[in-house]
Amino acid sequence: MLPDTIAACQQALADGPDVKLVAGGTDLLPQMKTGVLKARKIVDLSQLPELKVVERLGDGGLRVGAGVAARSLELSSAVRDGFIALAESAGVVGSLQIRHLATLGGNIANAAPSADMAPPLLALDAICVIQGPSGQRRVPAVDFFQGVRRTVLAPNEVLVEFIIPAPGAGSGGTYVRHTPRRELDIAVVGVASQLSVRDGRCVKARVALGAVAPTPVRASAAEARLEGEAVNAALIDEAAELAVQAASPISDQRGSAEFRRHLVRVLTRRTLSTALERATGLAASRNGAH
Ligand SMILES: Cc1cc2nc3c(=O)[nH]c(=O)nc-3n(C[C@H](O)[C@H](O)[C@H](O)COP(=O)(O)OP(=O)(O)OC[C@H]3O[C@@H](n4cnc5c(N)ncnc54)[C@H](O)[C@@H]3O)c2cc1C
């Protein structure tokens, strides 16, 4: 069915746990094809205008609907100017065709450990806005994931949008992933970093890792090492070493656990260096954050 209000969507979901939501269908349809997932009824979210919003808030924050496609995020100036890590992660999803279908909400609700758009949401302190039968609730992105393909969403809840606080002037971030192939491959490891620098010192650090644990995780020890310090290459090396502690990777056909730990170290170093460059460049120009 094709509801045009969230209320109608909710009514449809009340019909039972085998009623499933579909946004772009790029995760759901392959799962139905292979029999991983069975559905009696499909509720198509594509006609819900609330889910398509991309809006800068009065305080400089960002509101992004769950139904916004990766391609729109990748190109949106509202996202790129201040929330570049999210735009960069959207830009590496699948292929151009996939990015026109794949939504942010679908990527997050599907909760694959390798979901590319998840680490930037953690690094940017995003809040997930969830609509249930008795109203809305807000869950920090870092608490949204519960395991491989498991989230806090109840079967009768819809992920409506994400609210991302303004990183502010003097903040910079980036997302980088490693894949053996440039396109149409999933992350062996993905890292998002965001640094805020004021008067030469790091006032806030975020490092979020993807594909190295059942859920995306924050590298808290690395963040704590950076906060309050004047960040330089030696400190970034230390933080990269500490980030490895947050990873509990598996070995599979795409890489051993040891290789993944090595990638965490390398990509954390790389993303922190870029984040620092962007943060300090902007701190000087007073133009906001990347
Ligand atoms: C060829 C190919 C390449 C891919 N490459 C990548 C890649 O590089 N990186 C990557 O991260 N992913 C990749 N994916 C996976 C997929 O494209 C993304 O995860 C995408 O963002 C999923 O979004 P969707 O809108 O298609 O989700 P759907 O398939 O429509 O939904 C996915 C799940 O989320 C639920 N859902 C969707 N929207 C909501 C909502 N608003 N509220 C509650 N539940 C919801 C659905 O019920 C379903 O369980 C790839 C997939 C394919 C087929």
The ligand as an SDF file (V2000), in Angstrom:
LIG
                    3D

 53 58  0  0  0  0  0  0  0  0999 V2000
   23.9300   -3.0900   -5.3190 C   0  0  0  0  0  0  0  0  0  0  0  0
   23.8410   -2.5330   -3.9270 C   0  0  0  0  0  0  0  0  0  0  0  0
   24.9000   -1.8030   -3.4290 C   0  0  0  0  0  0  0  0  0  0  0  0
   24.8480   -1.2780   -2.1290 C   0  0  0  0  0  0  0  0  0  0  0  0
   25.9140   -0.5660   -1.6730 N   0  0  0  0  0  0  0  0  0  0  0  0
   25.8690   -0.0560   -0.4100 C   0  0  0  0  0  0  0  0  0  0  0  0
   26.9680    0.7090    0.0870 C   0  0  0  0  0  0  0  0  0  0  0  0
   27.9630    0.9510   -0.5920 O   0  0  0  0  0  0  0  0  0  0  0  0
   26.8810    1.1820    1.3610 N   0  0  0  0  0  0  0  0  0  0  0  0
   25.7760    0.9660    2.1400 C   0  0  0  0  0  0  0  0  0  0  0  0
   25.7490    1.4140    3.2820 O   0  0  0  0  0  0  0  0  0  0  0  0
   24.7250    0.2570    1.6850 N   0  0  0  0  0  0  0  0  0  0  0  0
   24.7280   -0.2450    0.4400 C   0  0  0  0  0  0  0  0  0  0  0  0
   23.6750   -0.9850   -0.0340 N   0  0  0  0  0  0  0  0  0  0  0  0
   22.5280   -1.2050    0.8390 C   0  0  0  0  0  0  0  0  0  0  0  0
   21.3710   -0.2080    0.6420 C   0  0  0  0  0  0  0  0  0  0  0  0
   21.3890    0.3820   -0.6230 O   0  0  0  0  0  0  0  0  0  0  0  0
   21.4050    0.9040    1.7020 C   0  0  0  0  0  0  0  0  0  0  0  0
   21.4430    0.3690    3.0010 O   0  0  0  0  0  0  0  0  0  0  0  0
   20.1930    1.8440    1.5610 C   0  0  0  0  0  0  0  0  0  0  0  0
   20.4620    3.0560    2.2020 O   0  0  0  0  0  0  0  0  0  0  0  0
   18.9060    1.2590    2.1120 C   0  0  0  0  0  0  0  0  0  0  0  0
   17.8860    2.2250    1.9310 O   0  0  0  0  0  0  0  0  0  0  0  0
   16.5020    1.8600    1.2320 P   0  0  0  0  0  0  0  0  0  0  0  0
   15.7160    3.1170    1.2060 O   0  0  0  0  0  0  0  0  0  0  0  0
   16.6880    1.1760   -0.0710 O   0  0  0  0  0  0  0  0  0  0  0  0
   15.9300    0.8450    2.3170 O   0  0  0  0  0  0  0  0  0  0  0  0
   14.8010   -0.2590    2.1580 P   0  0  0  0  0  0  0  0  0  0  0  0
   15.3630   -1.4450    1.4560 O   0  0  0  0  0  0  0  0  0  0  0  0
   13.5470    0.3220    1.6050 O   0  0  0  0  0  0  0  0  0  0  0  0
   14.5860   -0.5920    3.7050 O   0  0  0  0  0  0  0  0  0  0  0  0
   15.6170   -1.1830    4.4720 C   0  0  0  0  0  0  0  0  0  0  0  0
   15.0590   -1.5690    5.8400 C   0  0  0  0  0  0  0  0  0  0  0  0
   14.7320   -0.4010    6.5730 O   0  0  0  0  0  0  0  0  0  0  0  0
   13.3550   -0.3580    6.9040 C   0  0  0  0  0  0  0  0  0  0  0  0
   12.9540    1.0300    6.7400 N   0  0  0  0  0  0  0  0  0  0  0  0
   13.1610    1.8130    5.6560 C   0  0  0  0  0  0  0  0  0  0  0  0
   12.7460    3.0660    5.9090 N   0  0  0  0  0  0  0  0  0  0  0  0
   12.2650    3.0690    7.1750 C   0  0  0  0  0  0  0  0  0  0  0  0
   11.6970    4.0890    8.0130 C   0  0  0  0  0  0  0  0  0  0  0  0
   11.5520    5.3570    7.6000 N   0  0  0  0  0  0  0  0  0  0  0  0
   11.3030    3.7390    9.2580 N   0  0  0  0  0  0  0  0  0  0  0  0
   11.4650    2.4720    9.7070 C   0  0  0  0  0  0  0  0  0  0  0  0
   11.9840    1.4750    8.9630 N   0  0  0  0  0  0  0  0  0  0  0  0
   12.3970    1.7740    7.7110 C   0  0  0  0  0  0  0  0  0  0  0  0
   12.6770   -1.3310    5.9410 C   0  0  0  0  0  0  0  0  0  0  0  0
   11.4990   -1.8810    6.5100 O   0  0  0  0  0  0  0  0  0  0  0  0
   13.7670   -2.3580    5.7630 C   0  0  0  0  0  0  0  0  0  0  0  0
   13.7630   -3.2670    6.8340 O   0  0  0  0  0  0  0  0  0  0  0  0
   23.6920   -1.5040   -1.3330 C   0  0  0  0  0  0  0  0  0  0  0  0
   22.6060   -2.2310   -1.8580 C   0  0  0  0  0  0  0  0  0  0  0  0
   22.6810   -2.7300   -3.1280 C   0  0  0  0  0  0  0  0  0  0  0  0
   21.4890   -3.5090   -3.6790 C   0  0  0  0  0  0  0  0  0  0  0  0
  1  2  1  0
  2  3  1  0
  2 52  2  0
  3  4  2  0
  4  5  1  0
  4 50  1  0
  5  6  2  0
  6  7  1  0
  6 13  1  0
  7  8  2  0
  7  9  1  0
  9 10  1  0
 10 11  2  0
 10 12  1  0
 12 13  2  0
 13 14  1  0
 14 15  1  0
 14 50  1  0
 15 16  1  0
 16 17  1  0
 16 18  1  0
 18 19  1  0
 18 20  1  0
 20 21  1  0
 20 22  1  0
 22 23  1  0
 23 24  1  0
 24 25  2  0
 24 26  1  0
 24 27  1  0
 27 28  1  0
 28 29  2  0
 28 30  1  0
 28 31  1  0
 31 32  1  0
 32 33  1  0
 33 34  1  0
 33 48  1  0
 34 35  1  0
 35 36  1  0
 35 46  1  0
 36 37  1  0
 36 45  1  0
 37 38  2  0
 38 39  1  0
 39 40  1  0
 39 45  2  0
 40 41  1  0
 40 42  2  0
 42 43  1  0
 43 44  2  0
 44 45  1  0
 46 47  1  0
 46 48  1  0
 48 49  1  0
 50 51  2  0
 51 52  1  0
 52 53  1  0
M  END
$$$$
